[in-house]
Amino acid sequence: MSLRGFIDKLREASILKESHEPISPILEAARCSMEEVPILFHNIDGKKCCLNILSTREHLSMAMGIKSKEIVPYLVNKDYSGQVKEVDSAPFQEIISLPDLSRLPILTYFSGDGGPYITSAVVVTKYKNKINACVHRLMVIGKDRLAARLVPGRHTYEIHQEALVNGDDLPVAIAIGVDPIMLIAASTRVPQNMEFQYASSLSGSPVELVRLENGVSVPHAEIVLEGYLTAERTQEGPFVDITGTRDLIRQEPVIKLTKMMTCEDFIYQGLIPAGGEHKMLMGVPYEPLIFKAVSKVAKVKNVMLTEGGCCYFHAIVQIEKQTEEDAKRAIEAAFQAHGSLKHVLIIDNDIDIYDLRDIEYAIATRMRGDADIVMYPNVQGSTLDPMSVDGMTTKVGIDATASLDRLWKFQRIAKRNVNSPT
């Protein structure tokens, strides 16, 4: 499925909102999209632009063709055995020109931002035998220049460092408006070189790639920017990140663009920082990783990163408890699977993981502070956490499971009916 195909699917389901009024890309488009409803603008500086395409679990599951409560089991069972094939051409090559980012409706989301930001692009890099596809925020600093936020330790950062050591610029392609499945795959931590295979496994069909002049192969998209990630560095930010607070201003590498390619009537895709789509793509892909890690030490049933925890810092892990040590082991495994996780709550399988009142009930009746809270002080967390100091924080795990030797005390005789998501 393409981005256009998914937009059509949202339209047919009466989920898509459409606007034909002239809208400014500077603050106005973001302000009109805060309800997190999928929206297609037909006139942002005369161009089309969509936002909030994957802003809820329901939208995410619709893209994958499953029910929302099946997301984690579905992702857990996907591997990297999908097929990839190269093709000679793609619709994004309908118009080929020198790069001029002013021709794209790149959005400025919040007052005080460092500039307009590309936030939903799949950034593909290739160096020697290493290929990586992931999502990076890209700040516009000129008609053919971008500042790229690269996180140390991630694959793009490591490949770029290798190129720099050898005195090389790193070939890069920026694909905007891709198949939602490709966007999900590129947002997931997978083994190096495996993003396209993973996307194929998720979609059930081969991923088609087109090789560009700089040697990088890209998937079908509405817009593709070709260029090189250089040794030059510049100020990147301010930028509102997933917590809705401003991230640090950093010195980041510059991408020098050499070519711009678009469909004739392209749809630009934006992603609102700290919005639902940001949280879905940044957080949900960690849920199967936590599930797999916990499954090695306990009988795990489900995992959810909560919206109140920005779908990033708070995890609820549901287990079928076999021994009294299971919950503590599950806490440790969850923290190992997701290094930015700050708080983990372990619940029994009779607690509805999708109902926050049921979650609170578990804390109220199955957790005792002096015995069931595990603290890990002064450990590495995330710099996105405003409470961290240079990324250092205290992590907390909570065991809200019933004691096995007194199960009769925790048996729920009266339990109201709960409507879980479908």
C-alpha positions, 0 to 999 in steps of 0.5 A, spaced: 500 500 500 502 507 498 501 513 502 495 515 497 492 508 498 492 509 505 489 516 505 484 513 500 482 507 506 482 513 511 477 517 506 473 511 505 472 509 513 470 516 514 476 518 518 479 523 514 478 530 514 480 534 508 481 542 508 481 546 501 482 553 504 489 556 503 493 554 510 500 557 511 506 552 513 508 556 518 504 554 525 497 555 522 497 547 519 500 544 525 495 549 529 489 546 525 491 539 526 492 538 534 486 534 534 490 528 532 485 527 526 488 524 520 487 530 515 489 532 508 490 539 506 489 541 499 492 548 499 498 549 503 502 554 499 498 551 493 501 544 495 498 538 498 500 536 505 497 530 510 498 530 517 496 525 523 496 519 518 498 514 524 496 518 530 492 512 534 493 505 535 487 504 531 490 508 525 496 504 526 493 497 526 489 499 520 495 500 516 497 493 518 490 490 517 489 487 524 485 489 530 488 494 535 489 489 541 493 485 536 499 489 534 504 487 539 502 479 538 503 481 530 509 485 531 512 479 535 511 474 530 514 478 524 522 476 522 526 479 517 525 474 511 521 479 507 523 480 500 527 486 496 527 487 489 530 493 485 526 496 479 528 501 474 523 507 475 518 510 480 513 515 480 517 520 484 521 521 478 516 524 474 519 531 476 527 531 477 530 538 478 536 541 482 534 541 490 529 547 492 526 546 499 522 552 498 518 548 493 515 543 498 510 545 504 515 544 509 512 546 516 514 550 522 510 547 528 511 551 534 513 558 535 521 558 537 522 552 533 529 553 529 526 553 523 522 548 518 522 541 520 522 535 515 519 530 521 516 524 517 522 522 512 525 515 511 532 517 511 536 511 507 544 511 508 549 506 504 556 506 505 560 500 503 556 494 505 552 497 510 545 500 509 540 503 514 533 506 513 530 510 519 527 516 521 531 523 523 528 530 524 531 534 519 531 542 520 531 546 513 537 551 513 537 553 506 534 551 499 539 545 498 541 544 506 539 540 512 541 539 519 540 532 521 539 530 528 543 523 529 543 520 535 550 517 538 549 509 538 544 509 532 546 506 526 546 512 521 550 515 526 555 509 526 555 509 519 557 516 518 562 516 523 565 510 519 565 515 513 568 521 516 574 517 518 575 515 511 574 522 509 568 520 505 561 524 505 556 519 506 551 518 501 544 519 503 536 519 500 530 522 504 524 519 502 517 523 504 510 520 503 512 513 503 507 507 505 505 507 512 508 500 513 515 502 511 514 508 516 513 503 521 519 499 519 524 505 519 521 507 526 523 500 529 530 497 532 532 492 527 538 489 525 543 493 521 541 492 513 534 489 515 529 495 515 527 493 508 526 486 509 522 487 515 517 492 511 516 486 506 515 481 512 510 486 515 506 488 508 507 481 506 509 483 499 516 485 496 519 492 497 521 495 491 527 499 491 530 504 486 537 506 485 539 513 485 545 516 482 549 516 489 548 509 490 543 509 495 536 505 493 530 508 496 522 505 496 517 508 493 515 515 495 512 522 494 518 526 494 525 523 494 531 528 496 538 525 494 545 528 497 550 527 502 551 527 509 557 531 510 563 533 515 560 540 516 556 541 522 551 547 524 546 548 530 540 544 530 534 546 534 530 548 538 525 542 537 519 540 541 520 533 542 516 527 544 514 530 551 512 536 548 518 540 551 524 543 547 530 538 546 537 541 547 540 545 541 546 541 538 551 541 533 549 536 528 552 534 521 549 538 515 546 534 509 548 537 502 542 536 497 544 534 490 537 533 487 530 533 488 525 528 485 517 528 486 511 525 483 507 531 479 502 532 484 505 530 490 503 529 497 507 532 502 507 528 509 508 532 516 508 529 523 507 533 529 512 533 534 509 530 540 503 529 537 499 522 537 503 520 530 510 521 533 508 517 539 505 511 535 512 511 531 517 512 536 514 508 542 509 502 539 515 499 536 519 498 542 513 494 545 514 487 541 522 488 543 520 488 551 515 483 550 521 478 547 525 480 552 520 479 558 518 472 555 525 470 556 524 470 564 516 470 565 510 468 561 508 475 558 501 476 555 501 483 553 505 490 553 503 497 552 507 503 552 502 508 555 500 515 552 501 519 559 508 516 559 509 519 552 508 512 549 516 512 551 517 512 558 512 508 562 511 501 560 505 496 563 507 489 562 502 483 563 504 476 565 501 470 567 505 469 574 508 462 575 513 464 581 514 470 586 520 472 582 517 473 575 515 480 576 522 482 578 525 479 573 520 482 568 522 489 570 529 488 569 528 485 562 523 491 560 529 496 562 534 492 558 530 492 552 528 499 552 534 503 555 530 510 555 524 506 559 523 510 566 518 506 570 515 499 569 509 496 572 507 489 572 500 486 572 497 480 572 493 477 566 486 478 569 487 486 569 485 489 563 492 492 560 487 497 556 483 500 562 487 505 566 482 504 572 483 497 572 491 498 572 490 503 578 486 497 581 492 493 581 496 498 584 491 499 589 490 492 591 496 488 589 502 493 590 505 494 597 511 500 597 516 497 602 516 490 598 514 491 591 518 497 588 524 496 585 529 503 584 535 503 580 538 510 582 543 514 577 542 510 571 542 512 564 536 514 561 534 519 556 536 526 555 528 527 552 526 526 560 526 533 563 528 530 569 534 527 567 541 530 568 545 529 562 541 523 561 542 520 568 536 518 572 532 514 577 528 508 574 523 505 578 519 498 577 513 496 580 510 489 582 502 490 582 501 482 581 497 478 586 501 474 591 501 466 589 501 464 596 494 468 598 491 468 591 484 467 595 485 474 597 486 477 590 480 473 587 475 478 584 468 476 586 465 483 583 468 486 577 465 490 572 464 489 565 470 493 561 470 495 554 477 493 551 479 496 544 477 492 538 
